[in-house]
Amino acid sequence: MSETVTLTLDEAYALAFDTLSHWGFSADHAHSIARVIWAGQRDECHSHGLYRLLMISASIKAGTPMEQPVAKQAVPEVVDHAPGIVRVDARNGYSLLAFERGTPLLLEKARKQGIAAMAINHCFHFSALWPEVEALAEQGVAALAMLPSHNWVAPAGGSKPVFGTNPIGFAWPRPQHPPFVFDFATSAVARGEIELHRRAGKPLGEGWAVDAAGRPTTDPAAALQGAMLTFGGHKGSALSAMIELLAGPLIGDLMSIESMAFDNGAAASPYHGEIIIAFDPTVFTGAAAAQHAQRAELLFDAITGQGARLPSQRRYEARARSLANGTVTIPKKLHDDIRALTAG
């Protein structure tokens, strides 16, 4: 019996959308979440593809003991807060619909004055950041996004969790090419990778985590009971602290320690805020914008010209394969687990 299941791209989207609808999400939320899950699977980002439905299931089943469960019908409120600031209250829903609703005003402000920020508050978050910053870059702006999570990660020199995985995403528009995009956790690896290794019975990489006693471990189960580690030692630790501050107190939302306290043992998706900053090159450099965009290409050519890869190149290659084949492949166990969530 095959250990994998192949789905058409339409079937993959329908699996996500139908599952979310079955759980009671509004059509708007189901579409916004399914689009991001589908994109992750299409680009072979397996820890952010259909697997994320399992995480969403855990969150919506959590309910209590959380102070506030995921609001599946929430309608985000977009507020024109200041000349350079958009605020979006997700009203305890997932962040993706809030991002979609706030983006038009963010772009309007960035195109008017060159730079603008969007703060998304009171949201649950489970997804990658690259779909957001890539979407903004496709509109001609550079974009930076940051957010905390639950405190799963120990600071450099410590062994007790303080930080979240605290991803940071950036995108730069390239008129003749897909955007330059990077999206990475400031932890040594994304939390989803730990769980995927546990499900597959595979050991972790060295330097990814410590156990509950603070000892280095390659056992995923021990890591989940202990703490993850930052990448690059003190450098990743400092970046993680920066993200906690910019996506926490700066926008009036929770840090990772507070998100975990809010969770109160429910093991739901992290609850916090997100900050997105958009930069319009045409405002910064005016009539010379096209010239400076070409100067940026010198940098990319210097990287790829020596055989080095740009961030997201593997993802774009996977996207091309998926679109050419019209299919994606996932483990049969994952497919069975997702189906079981809506059985009965």
Short mmCIF file of the C-alpha atoms (twelve columns), coordinates in Angstrom:
data_MODEL
# 
_entry.id   MODEL 
# 
loop_
_atom_site.group_PDB 
_atom_site.id 
_atom_site.type_symbol 
_atom_site.label_atom_id 
_atom_site.label_alt_id 
_atom_site.label_comp_id 
_atom_site.label_asym_id 
_atom_site.label_seq_id 
_atom_site.Cartn_x 
_atom_site.Cartn_y 
_atom_site.Cartn_z 
_atom_site.pdbx_PDB_model_num 
ATOM 1   C CA . MET A 1   0.000   0.000  0.000   1 
ATOM 2   C CA . SER A 2   1.298   3.432  -0.908  1 
ATOM 3   C CA . GLU A 3   2.554   5.537  1.983   1 
ATOM 4   C CA . THR A 4   1.622   8.749  0.177   1 
ATOM 5   C CA . VAL A 5   -1.480  10.326 -1.339  1 
ATOM 6   C CA . THR A 6   -1.392  12.490 -4.460  1 
ATOM 7   C CA . LEU A 7   -3.973  15.257 -4.751  1 
ATOM 8   C CA . THR A 8   -4.683  17.661 -7.564  1 
ATOM 9   C CA . LEU A 9   -4.129  21.283 -6.644  1 
ATOM 10  C CA . ASP A 10  -7.884  21.812 -6.668  1 
ATOM 11  C CA . GLU A 11  -8.378  18.799 -4.395  1 
ATOM 12  C CA . ALA A 12  -5.751  20.109 -1.974  1 
ATOM 13  C CA . TYR A 13  -7.520  23.458 -1.763  1 
ATOM 14  C CA . ALA A 14  -10.908 21.802 -1.394  1 
ATOM 15  C CA . LEU A 15  -9.600  19.544 1.389   1 
ATOM 16  C CA . ALA A 16  -8.480  22.595 3.345   1 
ATOM 17  C CA . PHE A 17  -11.561 24.713 2.621   1 
ATOM 18  C CA . ASP A 18  -14.072 21.925 3.252   1 
ATOM 19  C CA . THR A 19  -12.362 20.930 6.491   1 
ATOM 20  C CA . LEU A 20  -12.377 24.518 7.759   1 
ATOM 21  C CA . SER A 21  -16.011 24.969 6.731   1 
ATOM 22  C CA . HIS A 22  -16.947 21.749 8.529   1 
ATOM 23  C CA . TRP A 23  -15.425 23.203 11.687  1 
ATOM 24  C CA . GLY A 24  -17.617 26.288 11.424  1 
ATOM 25  C CA . PHE A 25  -15.323 28.911 9.960   1 
ATOM 26  C CA . SER A 26  -17.045 31.615 7.939   1 
ATOM 27  C CA . ALA A 27  -16.524 31.415 4.175   1 
ATOM 28  C CA . ASP A 28  -14.204 34.444 4.318   1 
ATOM 29  C CA . HIS A 29  -12.008 32.892 7.011   1 
ATOM 30  C CA . ALA A 30  -12.061 29.466 5.337   1 
ATOM 31  C CA . HIS A 31  -10.920 30.939 2.018   1 
ATOM 32  C CA . SER A 32  -8.158  33.096 3.524   1 
ATOM 33  C CA . ILE A 33  -6.791  30.217 5.614   1 
ATOM 34  C CA . ALA A 34  -7.134  27.636 2.835   1 
ATOM 35  C CA . ARG A 35  -5.271  29.886 0.382   1 
ATOM 36  C CA . VAL A 36  -2.230  30.061 2.648   1 
ATOM 37  C CA . ILE A 37  -2.286  26.341 3.489   1 
ATOM 38  C CA . TRP A 38  -2.656  25.523 -0.217  1 
ATOM 39  C CA . ALA A 39  0.256   27.819 -1.107  1 
ATOM 40  C CA . GLY A 40  2.474   26.153 1.489   1 
ATOM 41  C CA . GLN A 41  1.661   22.693 0.141   1 
ATOM 42  C CA . ARG A 42  2.115   23.856 -3.465  1 
ATOM 43  C CA . ASP A 43  5.582   25.184 -2.594  1 
ATOM 44  C CA . GLU A 44  6.485   21.967 -0.721  1 
ATOM 45  C CA . CYS A 45  6.708   23.808 2.599   1 
ATOM 46  C CA . HIS A 46  5.331   20.714 4.272   1 
ATOM 47  C CA . SER A 47  5.361   22.049 7.834   1 
ATOM 48  C CA . HIS A 48  3.161   24.952 6.677   1 
ATOM 49  C CA . GLY A 49  0.929   23.063 4.245   1 
ATOM 50  C CA . LEU A 50  -1.992  20.732 4.903   1 
ATOM 51  C CA . TYR A 51  -0.310  19.587 8.115   1 
ATOM 52  C CA . ARG A 52  -1.405  22.928 9.602   1 
ATOM 53  C CA . LEU A 53  -4.998  21.705 9.621   1 
ATOM 54  C CA . LEU A 54  -4.034  19.471 12.544  1 
ATOM 55  C CA . MET A 55  -2.791  22.511 14.458  1 
ATOM 56  C CA . ILE A 56  -5.979  24.441 13.704  1 
ATOM 57  C CA . SER A 57  -8.035  21.495 14.894  1 
ATOM 58  C CA . ALA A 58  -6.184  21.458 18.211  1 
ATOM 59  C CA . SER A 59  -6.773  25.195 18.611  1 
ATOM 60  C CA . ILE A 60  -10.493 25.192 17.929  1 
ATOM 61  C CA . LYS A 61  -11.032 22.174 20.159  1 
ATOM 62  C CA . ALA A 62  -9.119  23.858 22.982  1 
ATOM 63  C CA . GLY A 63  -11.808 26.367 23.959  1 
ATOM 64  C CA . THR A 64  -11.389 26.495 27.700  1 
ATOM 65  C CA . PRO A 65  -9.029  26.677 29.588  1 
ATOM 66  C CA . MET A 66  -8.114  29.558 27.251  1 
ATOM 67  C CA . GLU A 67  -9.552  32.940 28.184  1 
ATOM 68  C CA . GLN A 68  -10.905 33.264 24.640  1 
ATOM 69  C CA . PRO A 69  -11.192 30.491 22.019  1 
ATOM 70  C CA . VAL A 70  -10.611 31.050 18.314  1 
ATOM 71  C CA . ALA A 71  -13.438 33.189 16.880  1 
ATOM 72  C CA . LYS A 72  -14.346 31.380 13.665  1 
ATOM 73  C CA . GLN A 73  -16.868 33.988 12.488  1 
ATOM 74  C CA . ALA A 74  -14.938 37.118 13.549  1 
ATOM 75  C CA . VAL A 75  -15.106 40.152 11.243  1 
ATOM 76  C CA . PRO A 76  -11.825 42.122 11.471  1 
ATOM 77  C CA . GLU A 77  -12.066 45.848 12.154  1 
ATOM 78  C CA . VAL A 78  -9.728  48.055 10.082  1 
ATOM 79  C CA . VAL A 79  -8.840  51.418 11.676  1 
ATOM 80  C CA . ASP A 80  -7.019  54.339 10.031  1 
ATOM 81  C CA . HIS A 81  -5.003  54.969 13.171  1 
ATOM 82  C CA . ALA A 82  -2.443  57.570 12.012  1 
ATOM 83  C CA . PRO A 83  -0.954  58.903 8.744   1 
ATOM 84  C CA . GLY A 84  1.519   56.014 8.643   1 
ATOM 85  C CA . ILE A 85  -0.274  53.389 10.728  1 
ATOM 86  C CA . VAL A 86  -3.109  50.957 10.046  1 
ATOM 87  C CA . ARG A 87  -4.539  48.962 12.922  1 
ATOM 88  C CA . VAL A 88  -6.599  45.828 12.393  1 
ATOM 89  C CA . ASP A 89  -8.418  44.214 15.284  1 
ATOM 90  C CA . ALA A 90  -8.733  40.532 14.358  1 
ATOM 91  C CA . ARG A 91  -11.264 40.113 17.175  1 
ATOM 92  C CA . ASN A 92  -9.790  36.797 18.281  1 
ATOM 93  C CA . GLY A 93  -9.883  35.254 14.832  1 
ATOM 94  C CA . TYR A 94  -6.978  33.949 12.801  1 
ATOM 95  C CA . SER A 95  -4.693  36.658 11.451  1 
ATOM 96  C CA . LEU A 96  -4.982  35.888 7.736   1 
ATOM 97  C CA . LEU A 97  -8.337  37.526 7.070   1 
ATOM 98  C CA . ALA A 98  -7.245  40.534 9.138   1 
ATOM 99  C CA . PHE A 99  -4.148  40.835 6.927   1 
ATOM 100 C CA . GLU A 100 -6.248  40.681 3.760   1 
ATOM 101 C CA . ARG A 101 -8.705  43.299 5.035   1 
ATOM 102 C CA . GLY A 102 -5.989  45.724 6.149   1 
ATOM 103 C CA . THR A 103 -3.664  45.418 3.151   1 
ATOM 104 C CA . PRO A 104 -5.455  47.892 0.807   1 
ATOM 105 C CA . LEU A 105 -5.142  50.722 3.344   1 
ATOM 106 C CA . LEU A 106 -1.540  49.760 4.147   1 
ATOM 107 C CA . LEU A 107 -0.645  49.974 0.447   1 
ATOM 108 C CA . GLU A 108 -2.499  53.269 0.061   1 
ATOM 109 C CA . LYS A 109 -0.516  54.819 2.911   1 
ATOM 110 C CA . ALA A 110 2.827   53.400 1.728   1 
ATOM 111 C CA . ARG A 111 2.257   54.738 -1.791  1 
ATOM 112 C CA . LYS A 112 1.377   58.157 -0.421  1 
ATOM 113 C CA . GLN A 113 4.310   58.672 1.937   1 
ATOM 114 C CA . GLY A 114 6.817   55.908 1.162   1 
ATOM 115 C CA . ILE A 115 6.497   53.882 4.353   1 
ATOM 116 C CA . ALA A 116 3.594   52.612 6.447   1 
ATOM 117 C CA . ALA A 117 3.014   50.023 9.138   1 
ATOM 118 C CA . MET A 118 0.104   47.739 9.895   1 
ATOM 119 C CA . ALA A 119 -0.496  46.363 13.391  1 
ATOM 120 C CA . ILE A 120 -2.736  43.315 13.611  1 
ATOM 121 C CA . ASN A 121 -4.019  42.822 17.149  1 
ATOM 122 C CA . HIS A 122 -5.884  40.125 19.063  1 
ATOM 123 C CA . CYS A 123 -5.207  37.333 16.591  1 
ATOM 124 C CA . PHE A 124 -4.350  33.656 16.606  1 
ATOM 125 C CA . HIS A 125 -1.501  32.779 14.271  1 
ATOM 126 C CA . PHE A 126 -0.309  29.500 12.753  1 
ATOM 127 C CA . SER A 127 1.036   30.306 9.286   1 
ATOM 128 C CA . ALA A 128 4.249   31.283 7.540   1 
ATOM 129 C CA . LEU A 129 5.001   34.948 6.844   1 
ATOM 130 C CA . TRP A 130 6.206   34.573 3.255   1 
ATOM 131 C CA . PRO A 131 2.691   34.510 1.743   1 
ATOM 132 C CA . GLU A 132 2.067   37.940 3.248   1 
ATOM 133 C CA . VAL A 133 5.321   39.683 2.338   1 
ATOM 134 C CA . GLU A 134 5.385   38.041 -1.110  1 
ATOM 135 C CA . ALA A 135 1.858   39.297 -1.797  1 
ATOM 136 C CA . LEU A 136 2.927   42.820 -0.870  1 
ATOM 137 C CA . ALA A 137 6.052   42.650 -3.040  1 
ATOM 138 C CA . GLU A 138 3.887   41.592 -5.968  1 
ATOM 139 C CA . GLN A 139 2.183   44.972 -5.502  1 
ATOM 140 C CA . GLY A 140 5.518   46.741 -5.948  1 
ATOM 141 C CA . VAL A 141 6.474   47.434 -2.318  1 
ATOM 142 C CA . ALA A 142 9.175   45.981 -0.119  1 
ATOM 143 C CA . ALA A 143 7.772   44.450 3.043   1 
ATOM 144 C CA . LEU A 144 8.897   43.327 6.479   1 
ATOM 145 C CA . ALA A 145 6.749   41.249 8.861   1 
ATOM 146 C CA . MET A 146 7.409   40.050 12.407  1 
ATOM 147 C CA . LEU A 147 5.530   38.347 15.214  1 
ATOM 148 C CA . PRO A 148 6.104   36.416 18.451  1 
ATOM 149 C CA . SER A 149 4.500   33.046 19.325  1 
ATOM 150 C CA . HIS A 150 4.430   30.947 22.516  1 
ATOM 151 C CA . ASN A 151 7.588   30.953 24.624  1 
ATOM 152 C CA . TRP A 152 9.124   27.737 23.384  1 
ATOM 153 C CA . VAL A 153 12.691  29.034 22.888  1 
ATOM 154 C CA . ALA A 154 15.489  29.572 25.399  1 
ATOM 155 C CA . PRO A 155 17.726  32.658 25.148  1 
ATOM 156 C CA . ALA A 156 21.404  32.193 24.372  1 
ATOM 157 C CA . GLY A 157 23.153  31.004 27.531  1 
ATOM 158 C CA . GLY A 158 19.875  29.874 29.104  1 
ATOM 159 C CA . SER A 159 17.833  26.683 29.177  1 
ATOM 160 C CA . LYS A 160 14.324  27.888 30.039  1 
ATOM 161 C CA . PRO A 161 11.917  29.061 27.321  1 
ATOM 162 C CA . VAL A 162 11.439  32.836 27.039  1 
ATOM 163 C CA . PHE A 163 11.078  33.661 23.341  1 
ATOM 164 C CA . GLY A 164 8.760   32.403 20.681  1 
ATOM 165 C CA . THR A 165 10.062  30.996 17.426  1 
ATOM 166 C CA . ASN A 166 9.643   34.644 16.383  1 
ATOM 167 C CA . PRO A 167 9.754   34.540 12.590  1 
ATOM 168 C CA . ILE A 168 10.777  37.461 10.433  1 
ATOM 169 C CA . GLY A 169 9.792   37.752 6.783   1 
ATOM 170 C CA . PHE A 170 11.056  40.161 4.126   1 
ATOM 171 C CA . ALA A 171 10.272  40.634 0.449   1 
ATOM 172 C CA . TRP A 172 11.735  42.855 -2.270  1 
ATOM 173 C CA . PRO A 173 9.901   43.411 -5.577  1 
ATOM 174 C CA . ARG A 174 11.715  42.365 -8.763  1 
ATOM 175 C CA . PRO A 175 9.921   43.503 -11.935 1 
ATOM 176 C CA . GLN A 176 11.303  40.715 -14.162 1 
ATOM 177 C CA . HIS A 177 11.507  37.947 -11.562 1 
ATOM 178 C CA . PRO A 178 9.574   36.540 -8.604  1 
ATOM 179 C CA . PRO A 179 10.142  38.661 -5.485  1 
ATOM 180 C CA . PHE A 180 13.233  38.165 -3.365  1 
ATOM 181 C CA . VAL A 181 11.745  36.641 -0.203  1 
ATOM 182 C CA . PHE A 182 13.056  35.218 3.011   1 
ATOM 183 C CA . ASP A 183 11.084  33.945 5.964   1 
ATOM 184 C CA . PHE A 184 12.749  32.213 8.863   1 
ATOM 185 C CA . ALA A 185 12.292  31.619 12.535  1 
ATOM 186 C CA . THR A 186 14.866  33.091 14.882  1 
ATOM 187 C CA . SER A 187 14.833  29.680 16.551  1 
ATOM 188 C CA . ALA A 188 17.161  27.081 15.045  1 
ATOM 189 C CA . VAL A 189 14.155  25.539 13.275  1 
ATOM 190 C CA . ALA A 190 10.408  26.158 13.057  1 
ATOM 191 C CA . ARG A 191 8.229   24.553 15.729  1 
ATOM 192 C CA . GLY A 192 6.358   22.616 13.054  1 
ATOM 193 C CA . GLU A 193 9.590   20.876 12.046  1 
ATOM 194 C CA . ILE A 194 9.974   19.492 15.567  1 
ATOM 195 C CA . GLU A 195 6.467   18.051 15.402  1 
ATOM 196 C CA . LEU A 196 7.014   16.625 11.898  1 
ATOM 197 C CA . HIS A 197 10.159  14.883 13.130  1 
ATOM 198 C CA . ARG A 198 8.205   13.465 16.068  1 
ATOM 199 C CA . ARG A 199 5.458   12.152 13.786  1 
ATOM 200 C CA . ALA A 200 8.028   10.604 11.442  1 
ATOM 201 C CA . GLY A 201 10.141  9.120  14.268  1 
ATOM 202 C CA . LYS A 202 13.207  11.039 13.071  1 
ATOM 203 C CA . PRO A 203 15.890  12.553 15.328  1 
ATOM 204 C CA . LEU A 204 16.373  16.309 15.430  1 
ATOM 205 C CA . GLY A 205 19.475  18.086 14.254  1 
ATOM 206 C CA . GLU A 206 22.203  18.898 16.753  1 
ATOM 207 C CA . GLY A 207 21.780  22.292 18.379  1 
ATOM 208 C CA . TRP A 208 18.037  22.513 17.819  1 
ATOM 209 C CA . ALA A 209 16.811  21.933 21.354  1 
ATOM 210 C CA . VAL A 210 17.437  20.990 24.969  1 
ATOM 211 C CA . ASP A 211 15.386  18.707 27.204  1 
ATOM 212 C CA . ALA A 212 13.568  19.724 30.390  1 
ATOM 213 C CA . ALA A 213 16.824  19.483 32.336  1 
ATOM 214 C CA . GLY A 214 18.621  21.805 29.890  1 
ATOM 215 C CA . ARG A 215 20.661  19.025 28.262  1 
ATOM 216 C CA . PRO A 216 21.144  19.005 24.463  1 
ATOM 217 C CA . THR A 217 18.757  16.533 22.833  1 
ATOM 218 C CA . THR A 218 17.890  15.151 19.401  1 
ATOM 219 C CA . ASP A 219 14.707  13.489 20.704  1 
ATOM 220 C CA . PRO A 220 11.663  15.434 19.408  1 
ATOM 221 C CA . ALA A 221 9.493   14.384 22.365  1 
ATOM 222 C CA . ALA A 222 12.144  15.546 24.841  1 
ATOM 223 C CA . ALA A 223 12.549  18.792 22.940  1 
ATOM 224 C CA . LEU A 224 8.816   19.470 23.102  1 
ATOM 225 C CA . GLN A 225 9.033   19.101 26.884  1 
ATOM 226 C CA . GLY A 226 12.182  21.226 27.104  1 
ATOM 227 C CA . ALA A 227 13.132  24.252 25.019  1 
ATOM 228 C CA . MET A 228 14.112  25.048 21.471  1 
ATOM 229 C CA . LEU A 229 17.272  27.059 20.805  1 
ATOM 230 C CA . THR A 230 17.873  30.202 18.772  1 
ATOM 231 C CA . PHE A 231 19.928  30.090 15.584  1 
ATOM 232 C CA . GLY A 232 23.373  31.686 15.733  1 
ATOM 233 C CA . GLY A 233 23.576  31.795 19.500  1 
ATOM 234 C CA . HIS A 234 23.462  35.341 20.870  1 
ATOM 235 C CA . LYS A 235 22.721  36.837 17.434  1 
ATOM 236 C CA . GLY A 236 19.488  34.915 17.000  1 
ATOM 237 C CA . SER A 237 18.675  35.586 20.638  1 
ATOM 238 C CA . ALA A 238 19.020  39.361 20.162  1 
ATOM 239 C CA . LEU A 239 16.893  39.308 17.010  1 
ATOM 240 C CA . SER A 240 14.244  37.320 18.834  1 
ATOM 241 C CA . ALA A 241 14.179  39.899 21.638  1 
ATOM 242 C CA . MET A 242 13.809  42.687 19.051  1 
ATOM 243 C CA . ILE A 243 10.811  40.919 17.494  1 
ATOM 244 C CA . GLU A 244 9.209   40.434 20.913  1 
ATOM 245 C CA . LEU A 245 9.378   44.206 21.458  1 
ATOM 246 C CA . LEU A 246 8.351   45.417 17.998  1 
ATOM 247 C CA . ALA A 247 5.471   42.962 17.643  1 
ATOM 248 C CA . GLY A 248 4.495   43.100 21.309  1 
ATOM 249 C CA . PRO A 249 4.695   46.242 23.470  1 
ATOM 250 C CA . LEU A 250 5.139   48.567 20.459  1 
ATOM 251 C CA . ILE A 251 1.743   47.597 19.041  1 
ATOM 252 C CA . GLY A 252 0.086   46.976 22.389  1 
ATOM 253 C CA . ASP A 253 -0.088  43.207 22.144  1 
ATOM 254 C CA . LEU A 254 1.231   40.109 23.884  1 
ATOM 255 C CA . MET A 255 4.782   38.819 24.034  1 
ATOM 256 C CA . SER A 256 5.465   35.095 23.802  1 
ATOM 257 C CA . ILE A 257 5.513   34.571 27.580  1 
ATOM 258 C CA . GLU A 258 2.132   36.299 27.806  1 
ATOM 259 C CA . SER A 259 0.744   34.313 24.875  1 
ATOM 260 C CA . MET A 260 1.611   31.073 26.647  1 
ATOM 261 C CA . ALA A 261 -0.019  32.342 29.846  1 
ATOM 262 C CA . PHE A 262 -3.141  33.244 27.853  1 
ATOM 263 C CA . ASP A 263 -3.154  29.717 26.411  1 
ATOM 264 C CA . ASN A 264 -3.342  28.355 29.972  1 
ATOM 265 C CA . GLY A 265 -2.365  24.824 28.936  1 
ATOM 266 C CA . ALA A 266 -4.830  24.494 26.047  1 
ATOM 267 C CA . ALA A 267 -2.020  23.924 23.489  1 
ATOM 268 C CA . ALA A 268 -3.768  26.183 20.972  1 
ATOM 269 C CA . SER A 269 -2.181  28.371 18.298  1 
ATOM 270 C CA . PRO A 270 -0.284  31.353 19.713  1 
ATOM 271 C CA . TYR A 271 -2.366  34.451 20.479  1 
ATOM 272 C CA . HIS A 272 -0.677  37.822 20.003  1 
ATOM 273 C CA . GLY A 273 -0.176  40.535 17.389  1 
ATOM 274 C CA . GLU A 274 1.784   41.073 14.183  1 
ATOM 275 C CA . ILE A 275 3.559   44.059 12.668  1 
ATOM 276 C CA . ILE A 276 3.960   44.527 8.909   1 
ATOM 277 C CA . ILE A 277 5.946   47.425 7.425   1 
ATOM 278 C CA . ALA A 278 5.667   48.372 3.740   1 
ATOM 279 C CA . PHE A 279 8.190   50.501 1.824   1 
ATOM 280 C CA . ASP A 280 7.409   51.989 -1.596  1 
ATOM 281 C CA . PRO A 281 10.636  52.401 -3.625  1 
ATOM 282 C CA . THR A 282 8.945   54.769 -6.066  1 
ATOM 283 C CA . VAL A 283 8.365   57.277 -3.256  1 
ATOM 284 C CA . PHE A 284 11.858  56.922 -1.815  1 
ATOM 285 C CA . THR A 285 13.646  57.450 -5.140  1 
ATOM 286 C CA . GLY A 286 10.983  59.030 -7.347  1 
ATOM 287 C CA . ALA A 287 11.727  59.184 -11.054 1 
ATOM 288 C CA . ALA A 288 14.942  57.205 -10.506 1 
ATOM 289 C CA . ALA A 289 13.113  54.218 -8.995  1 
ATOM 290 C CA . ALA A 290 13.519  52.004 -12.081 1 
ATOM 291 C CA . GLN A 291 17.225  52.783 -12.223 1 
ATOM 292 C CA . HIS A 292 17.718  51.809 -8.591  1 
ATOM 293 C CA . ALA A 293 15.633  48.669 -9.068  1 
ATOM 294 C CA . GLN A 294 18.130  47.623 -11.730 1 
ATOM 295 C CA . ARG A 295 20.984  48.359 -9.317  1 
ATOM 296 C CA . ALA A 296 19.382  45.915 -6.913  1 
ATOM 297 C CA . GLU A 297 19.585  43.276 -9.649  1 
ATOM 298 C CA . LEU A 298 23.384  43.633 -9.565  1 
ATOM 299 C CA . LEU A 299 23.264  42.224 -6.055  1 
ATOM 300 C CA . PHE A 300 21.107  39.254 -7.024  1 
ATOM 301 C CA . ASP A 301 23.238  38.555 -10.116 1 
ATOM 302 C CA . ALA A 302 26.406  38.626 -8.000  1 
ATOM 303 C CA . ILE A 303 24.871  35.981 -5.718  1 
ATOM 304 C CA . THR A 304 23.473  33.630 -8.328  1 
ATOM 305 C CA . GLY A 305 26.348  34.219 -10.744 1 
ATOM 306 C CA . GLN A 306 28.684  32.231 -8.490  1 
ATOM 307 C CA . GLY A 307 26.261  29.357 -8.043  1 
ATOM 308 C CA . ALA A 308 24.786  30.481 -4.749  1 
ATOM 309 C CA . ARG A 309 21.037  30.277 -4.204  1 
ATOM 310 C CA . LEU A 310 18.671  33.057 -3.299  1 
ATOM 311 C CA . PRO A 311 16.242  32.493 -0.436  1 
ATOM 312 C CA . SER A 312 12.952  31.009 -1.700  1 
ATOM 313 C CA . GLN A 313 14.613  29.637 -4.856  1 
ATOM 314 C CA . ARG A 314 13.867  26.085 -3.738  1 
ATOM 315 C CA . ARG A 315 10.299  27.124 -2.982  1 
ATOM 316 C CA . TYR A 316 9.838   28.737 -6.399  1 
ATOM 317 C CA . GLU A 317 11.233  25.612 -8.069  1 
ATOM 318 C CA . ALA A 318 8.798   23.461 -6.092  1 
ATOM 319 C CA . ARG A 319 5.983   25.807 -7.082  1 
ATOM 320 C CA . ALA A 320 6.862   25.423 -10.749 1 
ATOM 321 C CA . ARG A 321 6.826   21.612 -10.403 1 
ATOM 322 C CA . SER A 322 3.499   21.594 -8.605  1 
ATOM 323 C CA . LEU A 323 1.888   23.905 -11.146 1 
ATOM 324 C CA . ALA A 324 3.307   21.921 -14.073 1 
ATOM 325 C CA . ASN A 325 2.137   18.600 -12.624 1 
ATOM 326 C CA . GLY A 326 -1.080  20.001 -11.216 1 
ATOM 327 C CA . THR A 327 -0.608  17.872 -8.093  1 
ATOM 328 C CA . VAL A 328 0.854   17.726 -4.590  1 
ATOM 329 C CA . THR A 329 1.832   14.663 -2.558  1 
ATOM 330 C CA . ILE A 330 1.393   14.221 1.192   1 
ATOM 331 C CA . PRO A 331 1.925   11.310 3.591   1 
ATOM 332 C CA . LYS A 332 -1.052  8.941  3.694   1 
ATOM 333 C CA . LYS A 333 -1.090  9.169  7.491   1 
ATOM 334 C CA . LEU A 334 -1.519  12.937 7.290   1 
ATOM 335 C CA . HIS A 335 -4.338  12.550 4.774   1 
ATOM 336 C CA . ASP A 336 -6.016  9.965  7.016   1 
ATOM 337 C CA . ASP A 337 -5.606  12.180 10.086  1 
ATOM 338 C CA . ILE A 338 -7.193  15.162 8.318   1 
ATOM 339 C CA . ARG A 339 -10.094 13.052 7.081   1 
ATOM 340 C CA . ALA A 340 -10.621 11.674 10.573  1 
ATOM 341 C CA . LEU A 341 -11.039 15.196 11.919  1 
ATOM 342 C CA . THR A 342 -14.288 15.622 9.986   1 
ATOM 343 C CA . ALA A 343 -15.602 12.073 10.267  1 
ATOM 344 C CA . GLY A 344 -18.905 11.474 11.962  1 
# 
